Amino acid sequence: MNIRGTYNEKFNNRTPVILAYLDDKVQFLESAEELDNLDLENLLELRIFDSEGELRYWRNHDGKLEQRYVDDAGKQKHEVEFFLWEIAVDGQAPAEQRGMLLKLPKHLNISGNSAAIKVINYYEFDENGLINILDSRFAGICSKEKEQQNA
């Protein structure tokens, strides 16, 4: 499977986020060059995304890698942000850890020790006016301050 070739075709002159789910870890890749050395035998899922689209690879029930590309073309959408726990910014781990640490790529320029992943949900309304989520994709990562909780 030519992941790097498809990457170049879909993300020409852009710098997307690359997130790999492997048997033994979840990691963000710093650059497209790291795709060449990715352990495909232990790859469960690969998500390459930016504000314009997402290229996603996943291992199917037969153990083979499948792929698809999703973008906004002609679709109704709603964007939400989900807080990411346990991130390291500029190599600095958060003071409070829960057993896992995500190291964000430097090119994201995230400030502080908190971030959120942007998710776009695509939807339509059925004949009864009820909303149906048709698809979703990752769309980026941004700085996100933790909300203060009252003690």
N, C-alpha and C positions, 0 to 999 in steps of 0.2 A: 504494500500500500504506500503510495507516494504522498505522505502527509505534507512534506515541505513544499512540493509542487502545488498542491491545492491551496496551501497557506499563501504562497506567492500570488496565485491567481485571484483569490478572494480578498486579500488584504494588501494589495499593491501599494507600496509607499505609506502604509499606516503601521502603527505600533499597537497591536491589540494586546489584551491580557491573555496569558496562556496558563491554564489550570489543568494539572494532570492528577488523576486519581489512579494510584497504583495499588497493587496487592498490599504493600506494607507502608504506604504513606500517601499524603495529599500534598502537592507542592505547586507553587507558582514558578514558572520558568522565567528567567531574566530576558531571554531573547529567542528568536526563531532558530538560531544556530543550535540551541539545545535540543530542538526537535530531532536533529540528526542522530543524537546519542540516546534518545528516549528508549527505555526498556519496553518494547512492544509486547513481549511475552507476558509481562506482568501489568500491562495497561488495562484498566477497567473502563476508564472514560477519559476523554480529553476534550476540553472546552476552550476554544479560541474565540475571543469576543471583543467587540468594541461597540460604540454607539450606533454603528451602521449595520451590524449583523453578527451572527454567531456560526462558526463552523464547529460541529460537534461530532466526535467519534465515540462509540460505545461498543462494548463486547456483547454480542447477542447470545441467545440461549444455546447456540451451537459452538460458541467460543470464537466466532469470527468477528472482526471489526467491521462495523457499519458506519456510515457517515451521512450527514445532511447539513445543509446550509440554510439558515433562516434569516430573513431580513423583513423590513417593515412594509414592503411593496403592497399597496392596496389593502392594508389591514387596519382595523380599529384596534387601538392599543391603550394600555394603561401601565404606567411605570410606577414601581414601588421600590423601596430600599430596605434591605435587611441588614441589621447590625452584624458585623463579623467579630467573633470573640477570639481572643488570644492571637493578636497580630504583633509582629515585630516590625518596627519602622527604623530604618537606618541601622539595622542590626541590634537594636535595643529591645529586649524582651519586656513585656508589661510587668508591673510589680506584682500583680495578682495572676497566677497561672492555674489552669484547670487540667493540665496533663497534655495539652496539644498546643503547638505553636505554628502559626502560619507566617512565613516570611514573604512580605509583599515585594514585588519587583521595584527596583529603584526608580524606573522611568515613570511610575505613577505619581510621584511627588506628593505622597500623603503626609500631612502634618499631624502631629500628635500621635497618640497610641490607640486611636480608634478609627474604624472605617466601616463602610457599608457597601454591600454589593447591590448594584442596580439590576432589577429584573423587569423585563417587559412581558406583560401578559397580553395575548391577542384574544379577542372575544367577538361574539355576535349575539344578537337577541333572537330567541325562537319566536314562534307564532303566538305564544302566550305572553311575550314580553320579558321572559326570563333570560338572564345572561348565561351564556355558555362560554367557558374558557376553552379556546381551540388549541392554543399552543403557548409556550413561554420560552424565553431565552435570557441569558445573562447579557447585560449591556454595558457594564463598566464597574469600576470601584472608585469610591469617593471618600473624602474625609467625613467623619461623622462623629460629633461629640456625644459622649454618653449623657443621657438625661439624668439630672440629679434626682435621687430618690429621697423622700422624706423618711427620716428614721423614727 
